[in-house]
Amino acid sequence: MALGSQRSHIMRLILVPGLRLTGIGCVLGLAGAADASSVLRSFLFHVSPFDPVVMPMGAMVVSALALAASALPARRAASVDPMQALRGE
């Protein structure tokens, strides 16, 4: 921010890599869950292994948690006073 960056750019700088990793993790997790569903059939009660509601809901919950985990540091980084940041360096 001391060099002229906007708060929105700072937020995006932190949020985008976190959400990219979340997307990759969700895709790999859904693929792993689909692969492991045949093994875990005995643990699933009243839910089919490829339930079109449960699997996307799990991915959405994980994505929401990852967004919250990325948004807190992003807000903190965007609210840093540029003069204090320059003095600290």
N, CA, C and O atoms as a GROMACS GRO file, in nm:
protein
  356
    1MET      N    1   0.083  -0.118   0.000
    1MET     CA    2   0.000   0.000   0.000
    1MET      C    3   0.088   0.125   0.000
    1MET      O    4   0.047   0.230  -0.049
    2ALA      N    5   0.206   0.112   0.055
    2ALA     CA    6   0.297   0.227   0.058
    2ALA      C    7   0.344   0.262  -0.082
    2ALA      O    8   0.386   0.375  -0.107
    3LEU      N    9   0.339   0.167  -0.173
    3LEU     CA   10   0.385   0.192  -0.309
    3LEU      C   11   0.269   0.222  -0.403
    3LEU      O   12   0.288   0.225  -0.525
    4GLY      N   13   0.149   0.245  -0.349
    4GLY     CA   14   0.036   0.286  -0.431
    4GLY      C   15  -0.066   0.179  -0.461
    4GLY      O   16  -0.156   0.202  -0.542
    5SER      N   17  -0.056   0.065  -0.400
    5SER     CA   18  -0.154  -0.040  -0.425
    5SER      C   19  -0.285  -0.011  -0.352
    5SER      O   20  -0.284   0.050  -0.245
    6GLN      N   21  -0.394  -0.053  -0.409
    6GLN     CA   22  -0.525  -0.035  -0.349
    6GLN      C   23  -0.556  -0.150  -0.253
    6GLN      O   24  -0.497  -0.258  -0.264
    7ARG      N   25  -0.647  -0.126  -0.160
    7ARG     CA   26  -0.686  -0.230  -0.064
    7ARG      C   27  -0.743  -0.353  -0.135
    7ARG      O   28  -0.716  -0.466  -0.094
    8SER      N   29  -0.819  -0.331  -0.241
    8SER     CA   30  -0.878  -0.444  -0.314
    8SER      C   31  -0.770  -0.531  -0.378
    8SER      O   32  -0.786  -0.653  -0.386
    9HIS      N   33  -0.662  -0.469  -0.423
    9HIS     CA   34  -0.553  -0.546  -0.483
    9HIS      C   35  -0.479  -0.629  -0.378
    9HIS      O   36  -0.437  -0.741  -0.405
   10ILE      N   37  -0.464  -0.573  -0.260
   10ILE     CA   38  -0.400  -0.646  -0.150
   10ILE      C   39  -0.487  -0.766  -0.111
   10ILE      O   40  -0.436  -0.876  -0.090
   11MET      N   41  -0.617  -0.742  -0.101
   11MET     CA   42  -0.709  -0.851  -0.066
   11MET      C   43  -0.702  -0.962  -0.172
   11MET      O   44  -0.695  -1.080  -0.138
   12ARG      N   45  -0.704  -0.922  -0.298
   12ARG     CA   46  -0.700  -1.020  -0.408
   12ARG      C   47  -0.568  -1.096  -0.407
   12ARG      O   48  -0.564  -1.215  -0.437
   13LEU      N   49  -0.459  -1.027  -0.374
   13LEU     CA   50  -0.327  -1.090  -0.370
   13LEU      C   51  -0.322  -1.206  -0.270
   13LEU      O   52  -0.249  -1.303  -0.291
   14ILE      N   53  -0.399  -1.196  -0.164
   14ILE     CA   54  -0.399  -1.300  -0.062
   14ILE      C   55  -0.511  -1.401  -0.086
   14ILE      O   56  -0.492  -1.520  -0.064
   15LEU      N   57  -0.627  -1.356  -0.130
   15LEU     CA   58  -0.742  -1.445  -0.146
   15LEU      C   59  -0.729  -1.541  -0.265
   15LEU      O   60  -0.766  -1.658  -0.253
   16VAL      N   61  -0.678  -1.494  -0.376
   16VAL     CA   62  -0.675  -1.577  -0.497
   16VAL      C   63  -0.592  -1.704  -0.480
   16VAL      O   64  -0.641  -1.812  -0.516
   17PRO      N   65  -0.469  -1.699  -0.427
   17PRO     CA   66  -0.396  -1.826  -0.409
   17PRO      C   67  -0.465  -1.921  -0.310
   17PRO      O   68  -0.463  -2.042  -0.329
   18GLY      N   69  -0.526  -1.866  -0.205
   18GLY     CA   70  -0.597  -1.950  -0.110
   18GLY      C   71  -0.716  -2.020  -0.173
   18GLY      O   72  -0.740  -2.138  -0.148
   19LEU      N   73  -0.792  -1.947  -0.253
   19LEU     CA   74  -0.907  -2.006  -0.319
   19LEU      C   75  -0.866  -2.102  -0.430
   19LEU      O   76  -0.936  -2.200  -0.458
   20ARG      N   77  -0.753  -2.075  -0.494
   20ARG     CA   78  -0.703  -2.168  -0.597
   20ARG      C   79  -0.666  -2.302  -0.532
   20ARG      O   80  -0.700  -2.408  -0.585
   21LEU      N   81  -0.597  -2.296  -0.419
   21LEU     CA   82  -0.564  -2.420  -0.348
   21LEU      C   83  -0.689  -2.492  -0.299
   21LEU      O   84  -0.694  -2.615  -0.298
   22THR      N   85  -0.788  -2.416  -0.258
   22THR     CA   86  -0.914  -2.475  -0.214
   22THR      C   87  -0.982  -2.548  -0.329
   22THR      O   88  -1.033  -2.659  -0.310
   23GLY      N   89  -0.984  -2.487  -0.445
   23GLY     CA   90  -1.044  -2.552  -0.562
   23GLY      C   91  -0.974  -2.681  -0.598
   23GLY      O   92  -1.038  -2.782  -0.627
   24ILE      N   93  -0.841  -2.678  -0.597
   24ILE     CA   94  -0.764  -2.800  -0.627
   24ILE      C   95  -0.792  -2.906  -0.522
   24ILE      O   96  -0.810  -3.024  -0.556
   25GLY      N   97  -0.796  -2.866  -0.396
   25GLY     CA   98  -0.824  -2.961  -0.288
   25GLY      C   99  -0.963  -3.020  -0.297
   25GLY      O  100  -0.982  -3.138  -0.270
   26CYS      N  101  -1.061  -2.939  -0.333
   26CYS     CA  102  -1.198  -2.989  -0.346
   26CYS      C  103  -1.210  -3.088  -0.461
   26CYS      O  104  -1.276  -3.192  -0.448
   27VAL      N  105  -1.146  -3.058  -0.573
   27VAL     CA  106  -1.150  -3.151  -0.686
   27VAL      C  107  -1.083  -3.283  -0.650
   27VAL      O  108  -1.138  -3.390  -0.677
   28LEU      N  109  -0.965  -3.276  -0.588
   28LEU     CA  110  -0.897  -3.398  -0.547
   28LEU      C  111  -0.976  -3.472  -0.438
   28LEU      O  112  -0.980  -3.596  -0.438
   29GLY      N  113  -1.037  -3.398  -0.347
   29GLY     CA  114  -1.116  -3.461  -0.242
   29GLY      C  115  -1.240  -3.529  -0.295
   29GLY      O  116  -1.274  -3.639  -0.252
   30LEU      N  117  -1.308  -3.465  -0.390
   30LEU     CA  118  -1.426  -3.527  -0.450
   30LEU      C  119  -1.388  -3.651  -0.530
   30LEU      O  120  -1.458  -3.752  -0.528
   31ALA      N  121  -1.275  -3.643  -0.601
   31ALA     CA  122  -1.229  -3.761  -0.675
   31ALA      C  123  -1.190  -3.873  -0.579
   31ALA      O  124  -1.221  -3.990  -0.604
   32GLY      N  125  -1.123  -3.839  -0.470
   32GLY     CA  126  -1.087  -3.940  -0.371
   32GLY      C  127  -1.209  -3.999  -0.302
   32GLY      O  128  -1.212  -4.119  -0.274
   33ALA      N  129  -1.309  -3.916  -0.275
   33ALA     CA  130  -1.431  -3.966  -0.212
   33ALA      C  131  -1.506  -4.058  -0.307
   33ALA      O  132  -1.562  -4.159  -0.265
   34ALA      N  133  -1.509  -4.023  -0.434
   34ALA     CA  134  -1.575  -4.109  -0.532
   34ALA      C  135  -1.501  -4.242  -0.544
   34ALA      O  136  -1.564  -4.347  -0.559
   35ASP      N  137  -1.369  -4.236  -0.537
   35ASP     CA  138  -1.290  -4.359  -0.546
   35ASP      C  139  -1.306  -4.445  -0.421
   35ASP      O  140  -1.312  -4.568  -0.430
   36ALA      N  141  -1.311  -4.382  -0.306
   36ALA     CA  142  -1.320  -4.456  -0.180
   36ALA      C  143  -1.462  -4.495  -0.144
   36ALA      O  144  -1.482  -4.568  -0.047
   37SER      N  145  -1.561  -4.448  -0.217
   37SER     CA  146  -1.700  -4.475  -0.181
   37SER      C  147  -1.733  -4.623  -0.186
   37SER      O  148  -1.816  -4.671  -0.109
   38SER      N  149  -1.671  -4.695  -0.276
   38SER     CA  150  -1.698  -4.839  -0.283
   38SER      C  151  -1.647  -4.910  -0.158
   38SER      O  152  -1.707  -5.008  -0.114
   39VAL      N  153  -1.538  -4.862  -0.102
   39VAL     CA  154  -1.482  -4.921   0.019
   39VAL      C  155  -1.565  -4.883   0.141
   39VAL      O  156  -1.581  -4.962   0.234
   40LEU      N  157  -1.616  -4.761   0.141
   40LEU     CA  158  -1.685  -4.708   0.258
   40LEU      C  159  -1.837  -4.725   0.253
   40LEU      O  160  -1.908  -4.664   0.334
   41ARG      N  161  -1.889  -4.806   0.162
   41ARG     CA  162  -2.034  -4.825   0.150
   41ARG      C  163  -2.098  -4.873   0.280
   41ARG      O  164  -2.212  -4.836   0.310
   42SER      N  165  -2.028  -4.952   0.356
   42SER     CA  166  -2.087  -5.005   0.479
   42SER      C  167  -2.105  -4.898   0.586
   42SER      O  168  -2.183  -4.917   0.679
   43PHE      N  169  -2.033  -4.784   0.575
   43PHE     CA  170  -2.045  -4.677   0.673
   43PHE      C  171  -2.153  -4.575   0.637
   43PHE      O  172  -2.190  -4.492   0.720
   44LEU      N  173  -2.204  -4.581   0.515
   44LEU     CA  174  -2.301  -4.482   0.468
   44LEU      C  175  -2.443  -4.532   0.496
   44LEU      O  176  -2.484  -4.634   0.440
   45PHE      N  177  -2.516  -4.462   0.580
   45PHE     CA  178  -2.652  -4.499   0.614
   45PHE      C  179  -2.748  -4.399   0.554
   45PHE      O  180  -2.738  -4.279   0.580
   46HIS      N  181  -2.841  -4.446   0.474
   46HIS     CA  182  -2.945  -4.365   0.410
   46HIS      C  183  -2.889  -4.260   0.315
   46HIS      O  184  -2.956  -4.161   0.286
   47VAL      N  185  -2.768  -4.280   0.268
   47VAL     CA  186  -2.706  -4.189   0.172
   47VAL      C  187  -2.636  -4.275   0.068
   47VAL      O  188  -2.561  -4.366   0.102
   48SER      N  189  -2.661  -4.245  -0.058
   48SER     CA  190  -2.590  -4.320  -0.162
   48SER      C  191  -2.447  -4.267  -0.172
   48SER      O  192  -2.422  -4.152  -0.136
   49PRO      N  193  -2.355  -4.347  -0.218
   49PRO     CA  194  -2.215  -4.302  -0.226
   49PRO      C  195  -2.195  -4.180  -0.317
   49PRO      O  196  -2.103  -4.102  -0.295
   50PHE      N  197  -2.279  -4.165  -0.416
   50PHE     CA  198  -2.266  -4.052  -0.508
   50PHE      C  199  -2.386  -3.960  -0.497
   50PHE      O  200  -2.444  -3.919  -0.598
   51ASP      N  201  -2.424  -3.928  -0.375
   51ASP     CA  202  -2.539  -3.842  -0.350
   51ASP      C  203  -2.513  -3.704  -0.407
   51ASP      O  204  -2.413  -3.641  -0.372
   52PRO      N  205  -2.600  -3.655  -0.496
   52PRO     CA  206  -2.575  -3.525  -0.560
   52PRO      C  207  -2.591  -3.406  -0.467
   52PRO      O  208  -2.562  -3.293  -0.507
   53VAL      N  209  -2.636  -3.427  -0.345
   53VAL     CA  210  -2.651  -3.317  -0.250
   53VAL      C  211  -2.536  -3.316  -0.150
   53VAL      O  212  -2.481  -3.210  -0.120
   54VAL      N  213  -2.499  -3.433  -0.100
   54VAL     CA  214  -2.400  -3.441   0.008
   54VAL      C  215  -2.260  -3.403  -0.038
   54VAL      O  216  -2.191  -3.326   0.029
   55MET      N  217  -2.218  -3.455  -0.151
   55MET     CA  218  -2.080  -3.429  -0.196
   55MET      C  219  -2.058  -3.281  -0.230
   55MET      O  220  -1.958  -3.224  -0.186
   56PRO      N  221  -2.146  -3.216  -0.306
   56PRO     CA  222  -2.125  -3.073  -0.329
   56PRO      C  223  -2.139  -2.989  -0.202
   56PRO      O  224  -2.071  -2.888  -0.187
   57MET      N  225  -2.227  -3.030  -0.111
   57MET     CA  226  -2.241  -2.956   0.015
   57MET      C  227  -2.111  -2.963   0.095
   57MET      O  228  -2.069  -2.863   0.154
   58GLY      N  229  -2.048  -3.078   0.098
   58GLY     CA  230  -1.920  -3.091   0.167
   58GLY      C  231  -1.815  -3.002   0.105
   58GLY      O  232  -1.738  -2.938   0.177
   59ALA      N  233  -1.811  -2.996  -0.027
   59ALA     CA  234  -1.715  -2.910  -0.096
   59ALA      C  235  -1.745  -2.762  -0.069
   59ALA      O  236  -1.653  -2.682  -0.056
   60MET      N  237  -1.873  -2.727  -0.060
   60MET     CA  238  -1.909  -2.587  -0.033
   60MET      C  239  -1.874  -2.548   0.110
   60MET      O  240  -1.831  -2.435   0.135
   61VAL      N  241  -1.891  -2.639   0.205
   61VAL     CA  242  -1.854  -2.609   0.344
   61VAL      C  243  -1.704  -2.589   0.356
   61VAL      O  244  -1.657  -2.496   0.422
   62VAL      N  245  -1.628  -2.676   0.292
   62VAL     CA  246  -1.482  -2.663   0.295
   62VAL      C  247  -1.440  -2.532   0.227
   62VAL      O  248  -1.349  -2.464   0.275
   63SER      N  249  -1.504  -2.497   0.117
   63SER     CA  250  -1.472  -2.372   0.047
   63SER      C  251  -1.505  -2.251   0.133
   63SER      O  252  -1.429  -2.154   0.134
   64ALA      N  253  -1.616  -2.255   0.203
   64ALA     CA  254  -1.652  -2.143   0.290
   64ALA      C  255  -1.552  -2.128   0.404
   64ALA      O  256  -1.514  -2.016   0.440
   65LEU      N  257  -1.509  -2.240   0.461
   65LEU     CA  258  -1.409  -2.233   0.568
   65LEU      C  259  -1.276  -2.180   0.516
   65LEU      O  260  -1.209  -2.102   0.583
   66ALA      N  261  -1.237  -2.223   0.396
   66ALA     CA  262  -1.112  -2.176   0.338
   66ALA      C  263  -1.120  -2.026   0.304
   66ALA      O  264  -1.022  -1.953   0.319
   67LEU      N  265  -1.237  -1.981   0.259
   67LEU     CA  266  -1.254  -1.839   0.231
   67LEU      C  267  -1.242  -1.757   0.359
   67LEU      O  268  -1.179  -1.652   0.360
   68ALA      N  269  -1.302  -1.806   0.466
   68ALA     CA  270  -1.291  -1.736   0.594
   68ALA      C  271  -1.147  -1.736   0.644
   68ALA      O  272  -1.099  -1.636   0.698
   69ALA      N  273  -1.079  -1.849   0.626
   69ALA     CA  274  -0.940  -1.858   0.671
   69ALA      C  275  -0.848  -1.768   0.588
   69ALA      O  276  -0.745  -1.724   0.638
   70SER      N  277  -0.882  -1.741   0.464
   70SER     CA  278  -0.802  -1.652   0.380
   70SER      C  279  -0.843  -1.507   0.397
   70SER      O  280  -0.760  -1.417   0.382
   71ALA      N  281  -0.970  -1.483   0.428
   71ALA     CA  282  -1.019  -1.346   0.435
   71ALA      C  283  -0.966  -1.273   0.558
   71ALA      O  284  -0.941  -1.152   0.552
   72LEU      N  285  -0.950  -1.342   0.668
   72LEU     CA  286  -0.902  -1.276   0.789
   72LEU      C  287  -0.761  -1.219   0.771
   72LEU      O  288  -0.739  -1.102   0.802
   73PRO      N  289  -0.664  -1.296   0.723
   73PRO     CA  290  -0.532  -1.237   0.700
   73PRO      C  291  -0.532  -1.132   0.588
   73PRO      O  292  -0.455  -1.036   0.592
   74ALA      N  293  -0.620  -1.150   0.490
   74ALA     CA  294  -0.627  -1.052   0.381
   74ALA      C  295  -0.677  -0.917   0.433
   74ALA      O  296  -0.624  -0.813   0.395
   75ARG      N  297  -0.778  -0.920   0.519
   75ARG     CA  298  -0.827  -0.794   0.578
   75ARG      C  299  -0.721  -0.729   0.664
   75ARG      O  300  -0.706  -0.606   0.664
   76ARG      N  301  -0.648  -0.811   0.739
   76ARG     CA  302  -0.542  -0.756   0.824
   76ARG      C  303  -0.431  -0.693   0.739
   76ARG      O  304  -0.380  -0.586   0.772
   77ALA      N  305  -0.395  -0.759   0.630
   77ALA     CA  306  -0.290  -0.704   0.543
   77ALA      C  307  -0.337  -0.578   0.473
   77ALA      O  308  -0.257  -0.487   0.450
   78ALA      N  309  -0.464  -0.570   0.438
   78ALA     CA  310  -0.516  -0.452   0.369
   78ALA      C  311  -0.534  -0.334   0.463
   78ALA      O  312  -0.541  -0.220   0.418
   79SER      N  313  -0.540  -0.359   0.593
   79SER     CA  314  -0.561  -0.249   0.686
   79SER      C  315  -0.432  -0.198   0.750
   79SER      O  316  -0.437  -0.113   0.838
   80VAL      N  317  -0.318  -0.248   0.706
   80VAL     CA  318  -0.190  -0.202   0.760
   80VAL      C  319  -0.166  -0.059   0.718
   80VAL      O  320  -0.186  -0.023   0.602
   81ASP      N  321  -0.122   0.022   0.811
   81ASP     CA  322  -0.088   0.161   0.781
   81ASP      C  323   0.043   0.163   0.703
   81ASP      O  324   0.143   0.108   0.750
   82PRO      N  325   0.045   0.226   0.585
   82PRO     CA  326   0.167   0.225   0.503
   82PRO      C  327   0.288   0.285   0.574
   82PRO      O  328   0.400   0.237   0.554
   83MET      N  329   0.268   0.386   0.654
   83MET     CA  330   0.382   0.449   0.724
   83MET      C  331   0.443   0.353   0.825
   83MET      O  332   0.565   0.347   0.838
   84GLN      N  333   0.361   0.277   0.896
   84GLN     CA  334   0.414   0.180   0.991
   84GLN      C  335   0.487   0.069   0.919
   84GLN      O  336   0.589   0.019   0.968
   85ALA      N  337   0.436   0.029   0.804
   85ALA     CA  338   0.502  -0.076   0.727
   85ALA      C  339   0.639  -0.029   0.678
   85ALA      O  340   0.736  -0.106   0.680
   86LEU      N  341   0.648   0.095   0.635
   86LEU     CA  342   0.776   0.147   0.586
   86LEU      C  343   0.875   0.163   0.701
   86LEU      O  344   0.994   0.139   0.685
   87ARG      N  345   0.826   0.205   0.817
   87ARG     CA  346   0.915   0.222   0.932
   87ARG      C  347   0.964   0.088   0.983
   87ARG      O  348   1.076   0.078   1.034
   88GLY      N  349   0.883  -0.016   0.970
   88GLY     CA  350   0.921  -0.149   1.018
   88GLY      C  351   1.027  -0.213   0.930
   88GLY      O  352   1.099  -0.302   0.976
   89GLU      N  353   1.038  -0.170   0.806
   89GLU     CA  354   1.137  -0.228   0.714
   89GLU      C  355   1.262  -0.156   0.735
   89GLU      O  356   1.362  -0.186   0.669
   0.00000   0.00000   0.00000
